[in-house]
Amino acid sequence: MNPLNQYIELYNANREVIDAGSAPLLNALRPAALEVLLGNSLPVKGDEGYEVTSVDGMLAPDYGLNVARIDIPVDIAETFRCDVPNMSSLMGIVANDKFVPTKSLLRNLPEGVTVMSLAEAATRFPDRVARFYGKIAPLDNPVVALDTLLVQDGVYIHIADRVRLDRPLQIVNIFQSMVPMMAARRILVDVGENADLRLLLCDHSNNPDTDYLALQVIEAHVGERGHLEIYDIEASTAATRRLSCTYVCQESGSEFLGNATTLLNGVTRNEYTIDLRGERCSAGLYGMAIGSASQHIDNSSVINHRASRSASNQLFRYVLDDEAQGAFGGLIEVFPEAQFTEAFQTNNNILASASAQMHAKPQLIINNDDVKCSHGATTGQLNHEALFYMRSRGIPYDEARTMLMQAFMVDVINTVSVEALRDRLRHLVEKRFAGTLGSCESCRKLQ
Amino acid sequence: MNYELRIMNCTNLLDVRNLHASIGEKEILKGINLTIRRGEVHAIMGPNGSGKSTLSSVLAGNPAFTVTEGSASLHGIDLLALSPEDRSHEGLFLSFQYPVEIPGVSMVNFMRAAVNAKRKYFNEPPMSATDFLKMMRQKRAVVELDNKLASRSVNEGFSGGEKKRNEIFQMAVLEPQLSILDETDSGLDIDALRIVSQGVNTLKTSENATIVITHYQRLLDYIKPDFVHVLYKGRIVMTGGPELALELEERGYDWIKENS
């Protein structure tokens, strides 16, 4: 069966159950999503913007959804066995797609900060959630439409005007299921004027051998002079497929920093669309992908400069070994109104084996004369001269290679503003290259 | 025979016999013979393109070159059979003509990896952090290397002189038996030349040896050679004492080209 149809059928057959397990606001958008999907198909490999990744193929297995909201017990202590089971005061858990409030989180949230189940928020504060739910991520993206059709819950984060969260908020997405499953979740982030949030998302699997598809849409709105950072770190399993679309809408004077890090995974497609809607915004989007075995990592970004005097910067680096496949597609579009735009994009890749593959597609569309823009993509091998230099000092070949690959990621790691997270990432990357990274480690509590 | 004994019994530190090497199809070394004993300093001079840097690269094990004939042994061990890292562990050190910049790898991590790899090779435990930092401090003093440089990425943004001093610093840390200084004087001003040479002279003992590869006599005013060899078209065409360097300085290389 056509992969899309199996999910449409699933929806049609379970419409009432799905609605009953969610909130009216989320249910209200499903018919529109269905309409889009009925006249549409999922992107296949080779389609414009999907040169190496087939969304259709990713969804081909007939994954089940937990539409009836059967409680799958999540053993949080088991998840964090590698850590002091003392939860960070600002750590939230999402089990599959269900937000699990922890007492310590709720107790420690400062005034003006809301972190709760999206379905609950949509019921309790429909006006506030309706401002941005389904308004930032467009339904004409079939992945967004599919998520909108099936999503029942997720996370709602609201930072009131002028509230600045001094610690990062960490959301751990835990997958737990003994049978192949798909989770469709939505994260809605509403950062008020002059407000400040640093958000760390990590994917974690408690059942590493079970096939799993994480379908995720993030909608984020950053108010005037607001500041938002989203670090999305994946250290999942070879059996995990991940489809994630992040949409960010920025008002005047706001700042956004996005980080897409893939350390371990199966097949991943991350899309980022950043709308610099107001003047004098700044956006930074940074990515790091480390692939070996048959990992597949595809990052795609669209930066829309819609108003004047904004700046964006992008840096994506990949190290691909064995049979790993990578793709980076980056589009910067400068609209006619966006004078004095500064937009830069860099993508550097190292192919560490003869059979690893990288597909890079940098694009610039400039509809304006008064801009400073650049893009550059390089794909090559480890520096042989550096390798020999290190070996001549006694550093063994494999160790020298690892050190060079790690060094290649330093520039991306250095863009992380949270010191504890920077140290954590450095450590994780080191372990990843040394081959000792476990799939549970990225979501340890940030000290 | 155990390792220590083998080293003790071996009078020649380096023995190069009829060494031929090429890059791609092009033969560059065409039969080098060279014997170096402990405590000696040898200078290798010669015009551009004569194969001086190739000789140092081949001895250090640069995979860009292929040895097609001949042999080279370091204190009795077949040097050519060893990987570059094992050659280093066995006591060979090459000071690069163009030290490589390695962005993202800090000098400290670089040196720690090098020191501990050598210790592992000799079945010794890694050096403790305190001992390591103490040693780094001591060795930096040999070439007056600024502490700030030690905390930066390897050679990144170093001036020409700083890069060369960094080479000698690494030499001080690794305590090689045979050091090859490849055009260490190029790009150095008089002060840097003095500091680098002093460093090399400080590290000199009766147990180790040095090969100084240079274009000019200038460096040899600071590092006094026992022997001077002239390399031309891939062969050593003349060997003499320190006076040969002075003669070359005076007469240039043309008379060598005519005579060979």
Interface residues (C-beta under 8 A of the other chain):
Chain A: N383 H384 E385 A386 F388 Y389 M390 R391 S392 R393 G394 I395 P396 Y397 E399 A400 M403 L404 Q406 A407 F408 M409 V410 D411
Chain B: A60 G61 N62 P63 A64 S83 P84 E85 R87 S88 H89 F93 L94 F96 P99 V100 E101 I102 P103 G104 V105 N109 F110 A113 A114 V115 A117 K118 Y121 S153 Q170 L174
